[in-house]
Amino acid sequence: MIFKPRLITADNPLTQDETKLIKQGDLVEIYNGKTTIWTQIADVKTRGYFDGIVSSRLSEKTYNFGDLIRFHSRHIYSINRSESLQYS
């Protein structure tokens, strides 16, 4: 199943089908109520939860680069699928 790109917002959150497609290695942008954080999915949990590794350097010291955090799909605002990432 391929989804048409769209803006993910609090009023237009991820669907259950979109959430099921998120997998280890994908980069997701999450919002914690204060700032957006790019996080690489480390593990897909049950009930819409994910473990991720912080992949942003943040000015706020809430999280550090490389920290492992758990978050719910409702906090995801953008997805960059691992198969579309280019490494050099």
KOLTITI-329261 format. One record per residue: y, x, z of N, C-alpha, C in turn; residue number from 1. Coordinates in Angstrom, 1 decimal, always signed. Example, Ala and Ser with C-alpha at 12.3 -4.5 7.8 and 13.67 -1.06 7.14 Angstrom:
residues 2
PT; nY; nX; nZ; caY; caX; caZ; cY; cX; cZ; seq
PT; -5.7; +13.2; +7.8; -4.5; +12.3; +7.8; -3.3; +13.2; +7.8; 1 .
PT; -2.2; +12.8; +7.1; -1.1; +13.7; +7.1; +0.0; +12.9; +7.9; 2 .
***
This chain:
residues 88
PT; nY; nX; nZ; caY; caX; caZ; cY; cX; cZ; seq
PT; -1.2; +0.9; +0.0; +0.0; +0.0; +0.0; +1.2; +0.9; +0.0; 1 .
PT; +2.2; +0.7; -0.9; +3.4; +1.4; -1.0; +4.5; +0.5; -0.6; 2 .
PT; +5.4; +1.0; +0.2; +6.5; +0.2; +0.7; +7.8; +0.6; +0.0; 3 .
PT; +8.6; -0.3; -0.4; +9.9; +0.0; -1.0; +10.8; +0.6; +0.1; 4 .
PT; +11.5; +1.7; -0.2; +12.4; +2.2; +0.8; +13.5; +1.2; +1.3; 5 .
PT; +13.7; +1.2; +2.5; +14.7; +0.2; +3.1; +15.3; +0.8; +4.4; 6 .
PT; +16.4; +0.3; +4.8; +17.0; +0.7; +6.0; +16.3; +0.0; +7.2; 7 .
PT; +15.9; +0.9; +8.1; +15.2; +0.4; +9.3; +16.3; +0.3; +10.4; 8 .
PT; +16.5; -0.9; +11.0; +17.5; -1.1; +12.0; +16.9; -1.9; +13.2; 9 .
PT; +17.7; -2.1; +14.2; +17.2; -3.0; +15.3; +17.0; -4.4; +14.8; 10 .
PT; +17.8; -4.8; +13.9; +17.7; -6.2; +13.3; +16.7; -6.3; +12.2; 11 .
PT; +16.2; -5.1; +11.7; +15.3; -5.0; +10.6; +14.3; -3.9; +10.9; 12 .
PT; +13.5; -4.1; +12.0; +12.6; -3.0; +12.5; +11.4; -2.8; +11.6; 13 .
PT; +10.6; -1.8; +11.9; +9.4; -1.6; +11.1; +8.4; -2.8; +11.3; 14 .
PT; +7.7; -3.1; +10.2; +6.7; -4.1; +10.3; +5.4; -3.5; +10.9; 15 .
PT; +4.5; -4.3; +11.3; +3.3; -3.8; +11.8; +2.5; -3.0; +10.8; 16 .
PT; +2.5; -3.5; +9.5; +1.9; -2.7; +8.4; +2.5; -1.3; +8.2; 17 .
PT; +3.8; -1.2; +8.3; +4.5; +0.0; +8.1; +4.2; +1.0; +9.3; 18 .
PT; +4.1; +0.4; +10.5; +3.8; +1.2; +11.7; +2.4; +1.8; +11.6; 19 .
PT; +1.4; +1.0; +11.0; +0.1; +1.5; +10.9; +0.0; +2.7; +9.9; 20 .
PT; +0.9; +2.8; +9.0; +0.9; +3.9; +8.0; +1.5; +5.2; +8.5; 21 .
PT; +2.1; +5.2; +9.6; +2.7; +6.5; +10.2; +1.5; +7.3; +10.7; 22 .
PT; +1.5; +8.6; +10.3; +0.3; +9.4; +10.7; +0.8; +10.8; +11.2; 23 .
PT; -0.1; +11.5; +11.8; +0.2; +12.9; +12.3; +0.8; +13.7; +11.2; 24 .
PT; +1.9; +14.4; +11.5; +2.6; +15.3; +10.5; +3.8; +14.6; +9.9; 25 .
PT; +3.9; +13.3; +10.0; +5.1; +12.6; +9.5; +6.3; +13.0; +10.4; 26 .
PT; +7.5; +13.1; +9.8; +8.7; +13.2; +10.5; +9.4; +11.8; +10.7; 27 .
PT; +9.8; +11.5; +11.9; +10.4; +10.2; +12.1; +11.7; +10.5; +12.9; 28 .
PT; +12.7; +9.7; +12.5; +14.0; +9.8; +13.3; +14.0; +8.7; +14.3; 29 .
PT; +14.2; +9.0; +15.5; +14.2; +8.0; +16.6; +15.5; +8.0; +17.2; 30 .
PT; +15.8; +6.9; +17.9; +17.1; +6.7; +18.6; +16.7; +6.4; +20.1; 31 .
PT; +17.2; +7.2; +21.0; +16.8; +7.0; +22.4; +17.9; +6.2; +23.2; 32 .
PT; +18.9; +5.6; +22.5; +20.0; +4.9; +23.2; +21.2; +5.8; +23.3; 33 .
PT; +21.1; +7.1; +23.1; +22.3; +8.0; +23.1; +22.4; +8.8; +21.8; 34 .
PT; +21.3; +9.2; +21.3; +21.4; +10.1; +20.1; +20.2; +9.9; +19.2; 35 .
PT; +20.3; +10.3; +18.0; +19.1; +10.3; +17.1; +18.4; +11.6; +17.2; 36 .
PT; +17.1; +11.6; +17.1; +16.3; +12.8; +17.2; +15.2; +12.8; +16.1; 37 .
PT; +15.1; +13.9; +15.4; +14.0; +14.0; +14.4; +12.8; +14.6; +15.2; 38 .
PT; +11.7; +13.9; +15.0; +10.4; +14.2; +15.7; +9.3; +14.2; +14.8; 39 .
PT; +8.4; +15.2; +14.9; +7.2; +15.3; +14.1; +6.1; +14.6; +14.9; 40 .
PT; +5.4; +13.7; +14.2; +4.3; +12.9; +14.9; +3.1; +13.9; +15.2; 41 .
PT; +2.8; +14.0; +16.5; +1.7; +14.8; +16.9; +0.4; +14.0; +17.1; 42 .
PT; +0.6; +12.7; +17.5; -0.6; +11.9; +17.8; -0.1; +10.4; +17.7; 43 .
PT; -1.0; +9.6; +17.1; -0.7; +8.2; +17.0; -1.5; +7.5; +18.1; 44 .
PT; -0.8; +6.8; +19.0; -1.4; +6.1; +20.1; -1.7; +4.6; +19.8; 45 .
PT; -2.1; +3.9; +20.8; -2.3; +2.4; +20.6; -1.0; +1.7; +20.9; 46 .
PT; -1.0; +0.4; +20.5; +0.1; -0.5; +20.8; +1.5; -0.1; +20.3; 47 .
PT; +1.5; +0.7; +19.2; +2.8; +1.1; +18.6; +3.4; +2.3; +19.2; 48 .
PT; +2.7; +3.0; +20.1; +3.2; +4.3; +20.7; +2.8; +5.5; +19.9; 49 .
PT; +3.7; +6.5; +20.0; +3.4; +7.8; +19.3; +3.8; +8.9; +20.2; 50 .
PT; +3.1; +10.1; +20.1; +3.5; +11.3; +20.7; +4.1; +12.1; +19.6; 51 .
PT; +5.3; +12.7; +19.8; +6.0; +13.5; +18.8; +6.5; +14.8; +19.4; 52 .
PT; +6.8; +15.8; +18.5; +7.4; +17.0; +18.9; +8.8; +17.0; +18.4; 53 .
PT; +9.8; +17.2; +19.3; +11.2; +17.2; +19.0; +11.4; +18.3; +17.9; 54 .
PT; +12.0; +17.9; +16.8; +12.2; +18.9; +15.7; +13.7; +19.0; +15.4; 55 .
PT; +14.6; +18.6; +16.4; +16.0; +18.7; +16.2; +16.5; +19.6; +17.3; 56 .
PT; +17.6; +20.3; +17.0; +18.3; +21.1; +18.1; +19.4; +20.2; +18.5; 57 .
PT; +19.4; +19.8; +19.8; +20.3; +18.8; +20.3; +21.4; +19.4; +21.1; 58 .
PT; +22.6; +18.8; +21.0; +23.7; +19.3; +21.9; +23.5; +18.8; +23.3; 59 .
PT; +23.0; +17.5; +23.4; +22.7; +17.0; +24.7; +21.3; +17.7; +25.2; 60 .
PT; +21.2; +18.0; +26.4; +20.0; +18.7; +26.9; +19.0; +17.7; +27.4; 61 .
PT; +19.0; +16.5; +26.9; +18.0; +15.5; +27.3; +16.6; +16.0; +26.9; 62 .
PT; +16.5; +16.5; +25.7; +15.2; +17.1; +25.2; +15.5; +18.5; +24.6; 63 .
PT; +14.5; +19.3; +24.5; +14.7; +20.6; +23.9; +13.8; +20.7; +22.6; 64 .
PT; +14.2; +21.5; +21.7; +13.4; +21.7; +20.5; +12.0; +22.1; +20.9; 65 .
PT; +11.0; +21.4; +20.4; +9.6; +21.6; +20.7; +9.0; +20.8; +21.8; 66 .
PT; +9.8; +20.0; +22.5; +9.3; +19.2; +23.6; +8.4; +18.1; +23.0; 67 .
PT; +7.4; +17.8; +23.8; +6.5; +16.7; +23.4; +7.0; +15.4; +24.1; 68 .
PT; +7.2; +14.4; +23.3; +7.7; +13.1; +23.9; +6.9; +11.9; +23.4; 69 .
PT; +6.9; +10.9; +24.2; +6.2; +9.6; +23.7; +7.3; +8.6; +23.5; 70 .
PT; +7.1; +7.8; +22.4; +8.1; +6.8; +22.1; +7.4; +5.6; +21.4; 71 .
PT; +8.0; +4.5; +21.3; +7.5; +3.3; +20.7; +8.1; +3.1; +19.3; 72 .
PT; +7.4; +2.5; +18.4; +7.8; +2.3; +17.1; +9.2; +1.6; +17.0; 73 .
PT; +9.5; +0.8; +17.9; +10.8; +0.1; +17.9; +12.0; +1.1; +17.9; 74 .
PT; +11.7; +2.4; +18.3; +12.8; +3.4; +18.3; +12.9; +4.2; +17.0; 75 .
PT; +12.0; +3.9; +16.1; +12.0; +4.7; +14.8; +13.0; +4.0; +13.8; 76 .
PT; +13.9; +4.9; +13.3; +14.9; +4.5; +12.3; +14.8; +5.0; +11.0; 77 .
PT; +13.9; +6.1; +10.8; +13.7; +6.7; +9.5; +12.4; +7.4; +9.5; 78 .
PT; +11.7; +7.4; +8.3; +10.4; +8.1; +8.2; +10.5; +9.0; +7.0; 79 .
PT; +10.0; +10.2; +7.2; +9.8; +11.2; +6.1; +8.3; +11.5; +6.1; 80 .
PT; +7.5; +10.9; +5.2; +6.1; +11.1; +5.1; +5.7; +12.6; +4.9; 81 .
PT; +4.7; +13.0; +5.6; +4.2; +14.4; +5.5; +3.9; +14.8; +4.1; 82 .
PT; +3.3; +13.9; +3.3; +2.9; +14.3; +1.9; +4.2; +14.6; +1.0; 83 .
PT; +5.4; +14.1; +1.4; +6.5; +14.4; +0.6; +7.3; +15.6; +1.1; 84 .
PT; +6.8; +16.3; +2.2; +7.5; +17.5; +2.7; +7.2; +18.7; +1.8; 85 .
PT; +8.1; +19.5; +1.5; +7.9; +20.7; +0.8; +8.1; +21.9; +1.7; 86 .
PT; +7.2; +22.8; +1.8; +7.3; +24.0; +2.6; +7.3; +25.2; +1.7; 87 .
PT; +8.2; +26.2; +2.0; +8.2; +27.4; +1.2; +7.9; +28.6; +2.0; 88 .
***
